[in-house]
């Protein structure tokens, strides 16, 4: 089994970690579109065309058995078009609103995401389907994904100012469960838990990994290929970054000179 796992940066590595626990035999190519990062503030039409072009080239090059779109913003804008365009199975990523709603005692839940995810009808439909009995407080912020990238690079970060408005806005004090609507936020979860230890935080990484297993276990087996991490922009440099990527199973790190280098 060979998977292509795609994200705008390092956020999807949290999904990779959970996939490796459930499917240690799978070969994984990781594609980080850091040349176009961040996704959350890009115009929808521009982002959709870019994702279709980039993933189309990556699918042609790597011929994966399935593609994991480990990015909430990309999933909400492009998943329907991707499935209509390419025959390979796609596994998307959505904010874990359903488990947050089920866990909430106050029936006040938060959704922490990019501005793009918060404003789209996809999230509204998800809330209507799985949290209609809750008051849902959303916060779209452009800075947390950047902080997650910085933390992964070894820098000290403080997300307190970025996340505080979720709880200080009217009604926010009643929130007792929060769905993380961006896979980058997985890497800030320890900071969130330290800031708000009484809140139940829900990370999308494991549910995406479970759905990946459910989809791919129905596919015929294929020979495992070697793992590699590809970056559309400059690849991370330095021994510390290489060690972090190796910790997710990527000892081979490649970079592209252009955003369209798969074409």
C-alpha positions as CSV (number, residue, x, y, z in Angstrom):
1,X,0.0,0.0,0.0
2,X,1.3,3.4,-1.0
3,X,-0.1,6.7,0.2
4,X,0.3,10.3,-0.9
5,X,-0.3,12.5,2.2
6,X,-0.7,16.2,1.3
7,X,-0.7,19.4,3.3
8,X,0.3,23.1,2.9
9,X,3.2,22.5,5.3
10,X,4.1,20.3,8.3
11,X,0.6,20.0,9.7
12,X,-0.1,16.7,7.9
13,X,2.8,15.0,9.7
14,X,0.5,14.6,12.7
15,X,-1.8,12.5,10.4
16,X,1.3,10.6,9.1
17,X,2.2,9.7,12.7
18,X,-1.3,8.2,13.3
19,X,-1.3,6.4,10.0
20,X,2.0,4.7,10.8
21,X,0.6,3.4,14.0
22,X,-2.4,1.9,12.2
23,X,-0.7,0.9,9.0
24,X,3.0,0.5,9.6
25,X,3.4,-1.5,6.4
26,X,2.2,1.5,4.2
27,X,4.7,3.4,2.1
28,X,4.1,7.2,2.4
29,X,5.1,10.0,0.2
30,X,4.6,13.3,2.0
31,X,3.9,16.4,0.0
32,X,4.2,19.8,1.8
33,X,3.2,22.7,-0.4
34,X,5.3,25.2,1.6
35,X,5.9,27.4,-1.5
36,X,2.2,28.3,-1.4
37,X,1.9,28.4,2.4
38,X,-0.3,29.6,4.1
39,X,-3.5,28.4,2.5
40,X,-5.9,30.0,4.9
41,X,-5.8,33.5,3.4
42,X,-5.7,32.6,-0.3
43,X,-8.7,33.4,-2.6
44,X,-10.8,30.3,-3.1
45,X,-10.6,30.2,-6.9
46,X,-6.8,30.6,-6.9
47,X,-6.4,27.9,-4.2
48,X,-8.7,25.4,-5.9
49,X,-6.9,25.7,-9.3
50,X,-3.5,25.4,-7.6
51,X,-4.4,22.3,-5.6
52,X,-5.9,20.6,-8.6
53,X,-2.8,21.3,-10.7
54,X,-0.4,20.3,-8.0
55,X,-2.0,17.1,-6.9
56,X,-2.7,16.1,-10.5
57,X,1.0,16.2,-11.2
58,X,1.9,14.4,-7.9
59,X,-0.6,11.6,-8.6
60,X,0.9,11.2,-12.1
61,X,4.4,11.0,-10.7
62,X,3.9,8.9,-7.6
63,X,0.9,6.8,-8.6
64,X,-0.4,6.4,-5.1
65,X,-3.1,3.9,-4.1
66,X,-4.9,6.7,-2.2
67,X,-4.4,10.4,-1.4
68,X,-4.8,11.8,2.1
69,X,-5.7,15.5,1.9
70,X,-4.4,16.2,5.5
71,X,-5.4,19.8,5.3
72,X,-8.7,21.2,6.4
73,X,-8.6,24.2,4.1
74,X,-7.7,22.1,1.1
75,X,-10.4,19.5,2.0
76,X,-13.2,22.1,2.3
77,X,-12.4,23.8,-1.0
78,X,-11.0,21.1,-3.2
79,X,-12.1,17.6,-2.1
80,X,-15.3,17.5,-4.3
81,X,-13.4,18.6,-7.4
82,X,-10.5,16.3,-6.7
83,X,-12.8,13.3,-6.5
84,X,-14.5,14.3,-9.7
85,X,-11.3,14.8,-11.6
86,X,-9.1,11.8,-10.5
87,X,-9.9,8.2,-10.1
88,X,-7.7,7.6,-7.0
89,X,-9.5,7.4,-3.6
90,X,-9.2,10.6,-1.6
91,X,-9.5,10.9,2.2
92,X,-10.2,14.3,3.4
93,X,-9.9,16.1,6.8
94,X,-12.7,17.8,8.6
95,X,-12.9,19.6,12.0
96,X,-13.8,17.0,14.6
97,X,-17.1,18.7,15.5
98,X,-19.0,15.5,16.1
99,X,-16.9,14.1,19.0
100,X,-16.5,17.6,20.5
101,X,-20.3,18.0,20.5
102,X,-20.8,14.5,22.0
103,X,-18.3,15.3,24.8
104,X,-19.6,18.7,25.7
105,X,-21.6,19.0,28.9
106,X,-22.4,22.7,28.5
107,X,-23.4,22.3,24.8
108,X,-21.0,25.1,24.0
109,X,-18.2,24.0,21.7
110,X,-15.4,25.8,20.0
111,X,-13.9,25.4,16.5
112,X,-10.4,26.7,16.1
113,X,-9.5,26.9,12.4
114,X,-8.2,29.1,9.6
115,X,-10.3,32.0,8.4
116,X,-11.0,30.1,5.2
117,X,-12.4,27.0,6.9
118,X,-14.5,29.1,9.3
119,X,-16.2,31.1,6.5
120,X,-17.1,28.1,4.2
121,X,-20.5,26.5,4.0
122,X,-18.8,23.1,4.6
123,X,-18.3,23.9,8.3
124,X,-21.9,25.2,8.6
125,X,-23.2,22.0,7.2
126,X,-21.0,19.9,9.5
127,X,-22.3,21.8,12.5
128,X,-25.9,21.4,11.4
129,X,-25.3,17.7,11.0
130,X,-23.4,16.9,14.1
131,X,-23.8,19.8,16.6
132,X,-27.3,21.2,16.0
133,X,-27.9,21.0,19.8
134,X,-24.8,23.1,20.6
135,X,-23.9,26.7,20.5
136,X,-20.8,26.7,18.3
137,X,-18.2,29.4,18.7
138,X,-15.7,29.7,15.9
139,X,-12.4,31.5,15.6
140,X,-10.5,31.8,12.3
141,X,-7.0,32.9,12.9
142,X,-4.1,33.2,10.4
143,X,-1.3,33.1,13.0
144,X,-1.6,29.6,14.6
145,X,-0.4,27.7,11.5
146,X,2.6,29.9,11.3
147,X,3.3,29.3,15.0
148,X,3.1,25.5,14.4
149,X,5.6,25.7,11.6
150,X,7.9,27.7,13.9
151,X,7.6,25.2,16.7
152,X,8.3,22.3,14.4
153,X,11.5,24.2,13.4
154,X,12.6,24.3,17.1
155,X,11.5,27.8,18.0
156,X,9.7,28.6,21.3
157,X,6.1,29.8,20.6
158,X,3.3,31.3,22.6
159,X,-0.2,30.9,21.1
160,X,-2.0,32.4,24.0
161,X,-2.9,35.7,22.3
162,X,-4.1,34.0,19.2
163,X,-6.4,31.5,20.9
164,X,-7.7,33.7,23.7
165,X,-10.5,35.4,21.7
166,X,-12.3,32.1,21.4
167,X,-12.9,32.2,25.1
168,X,-13.2,35.9,25.8
169,X,-15.9,36.7,23.3
170,X,-19.5,36.7,24.5
171,X,-20.5,33.1,25.6
172,X,-16.9,31.8,25.2
173,X,-16.5,31.2,28.9
174,X,-19.0,28.3,28.6
175,X,-17.0,26.4,26.1
176,X,-15.8,23.0,27.4
177,X,-14.8,21.3,24.2
178,X,-12.8,22.5,21.2
179,X,-12.5,20.9,17.7
180,X,-9.2,21.7,16.0
181,X,-10.0,22.6,12.4
182,X,-6.4,22.7,11.1
183,X,-3.9,19.8,11.2
184,X,-1.1,22.3,11.9
185,X,-2.7,22.8,15.4
186,X,-1.8,19.2,16.3
187,X,1.7,20.5,17.1
188,X,0.3,23.3,19.4
189,X,-1.9,20.9,21.3
190,X,0.4,20.8,24.4
191,X,0.4,24.6,24.6
192,X,-3.4,24.7,24.3
193,X,-3.8,22.0,27.0
194,X,-1.5,23.9,29.3
195,X,-3.4,27.2,28.7
196,X,-6.8,25.6,29.2
197,X,-6.5,22.4,31.1
198,X,-10.2,22.1,31.8
199,X,-11.1,22.1,28.1
200,X,-11.4,18.9,26.1
201,X,-9.4,19.3,22.9
202,X,-10.2,17.2,19.8
203,X,-7.4,16.6,17.2
204,X,-8.4,15.5,13.7
205,X,-5.2,13.4,13.1
206,X,-6.4,10.1,14.5
207,X,-9.9,10.2,12.8
208,X,-8.3,10.9,9.5
209,X,-5.9,8.0,10.0
210,X,-8.8,5.7,10.9
211,X,-10.7,6.7,7.8
212,X,-7.6,6.1,5.7
213,X,-7.4,2.6,7.0
214,X,-11.1,2.0,6.4
215,X,-10.7,3.1,2.7
216,X,-7.4,1.4,1.9
217,X,-8.0,-1.9,3.5
218,X,-10.6,-2.5,0.7
219,X,-8.0,-1.9,-2.0
220,X,-5.8,-4.7,-3.5
221,X,-2.3,-4.9,-2.0
222,X,0.6,-3.2,-3.9
223,X,4.4,-3.4,-3.3
224,X,5.6,-0.9,-0.8
225,X,7.7,1.9,-2.2
226,X,10.3,3.9,-0.2
227,X,9.2,6.9,1.9
228,X,10.1,10.4,1.1
229,X,9.1,13.9,2.1
230,X,8.8,16.5,-0.8
231,X,8.6,20.2,-0.3
232,X,7.4,22.4,-3.2
233,X,9.6,25.3,-1.9
234,X,12.9,25.1,-0.2
235,X,13.3,22.0,1.9
236,X,13.9,22.4,5.6
237,X,17.6,22.7,6.4
238,X,19.6,21.8,9.5
239,X,20.3,18.7,11.4
240,X,17.5,19.3,13.9
241,X,14.9,19.6,11.1
242,X,16.2,16.5,9.4
243,X,16.0,14.6,12.7
244,X,12.4,15.7,13.2
245,X,11.4,14.5,9.7
246,X,13.2,11.2,10.3
247,X,11.1,10.8,13.4
248,X,8.1,10.7,11.1
249,X,9.8,8.1,8.9
250,X,11.2,10.4,6.3
251,X,14.9,10.0,5.8
252,X,14.8,11.2,2.2
253,X,13.8,14.9,1.9
254,X,13.4,16.4,-1.5
255,X,12.5,19.9,-2.7
256,X,11.2,21.5,-5.9
257,X,12.5,24.6,-7.6
258,X,9.0,25.7,-8.8
259,X,5.5,25.4,-7.5
260,X,4.6,23.4,-10.6
261,X,7.5,21.1,-10.5
262,X,5.4,18.0,-10.8
263,X,3.9,19.1,-14.1
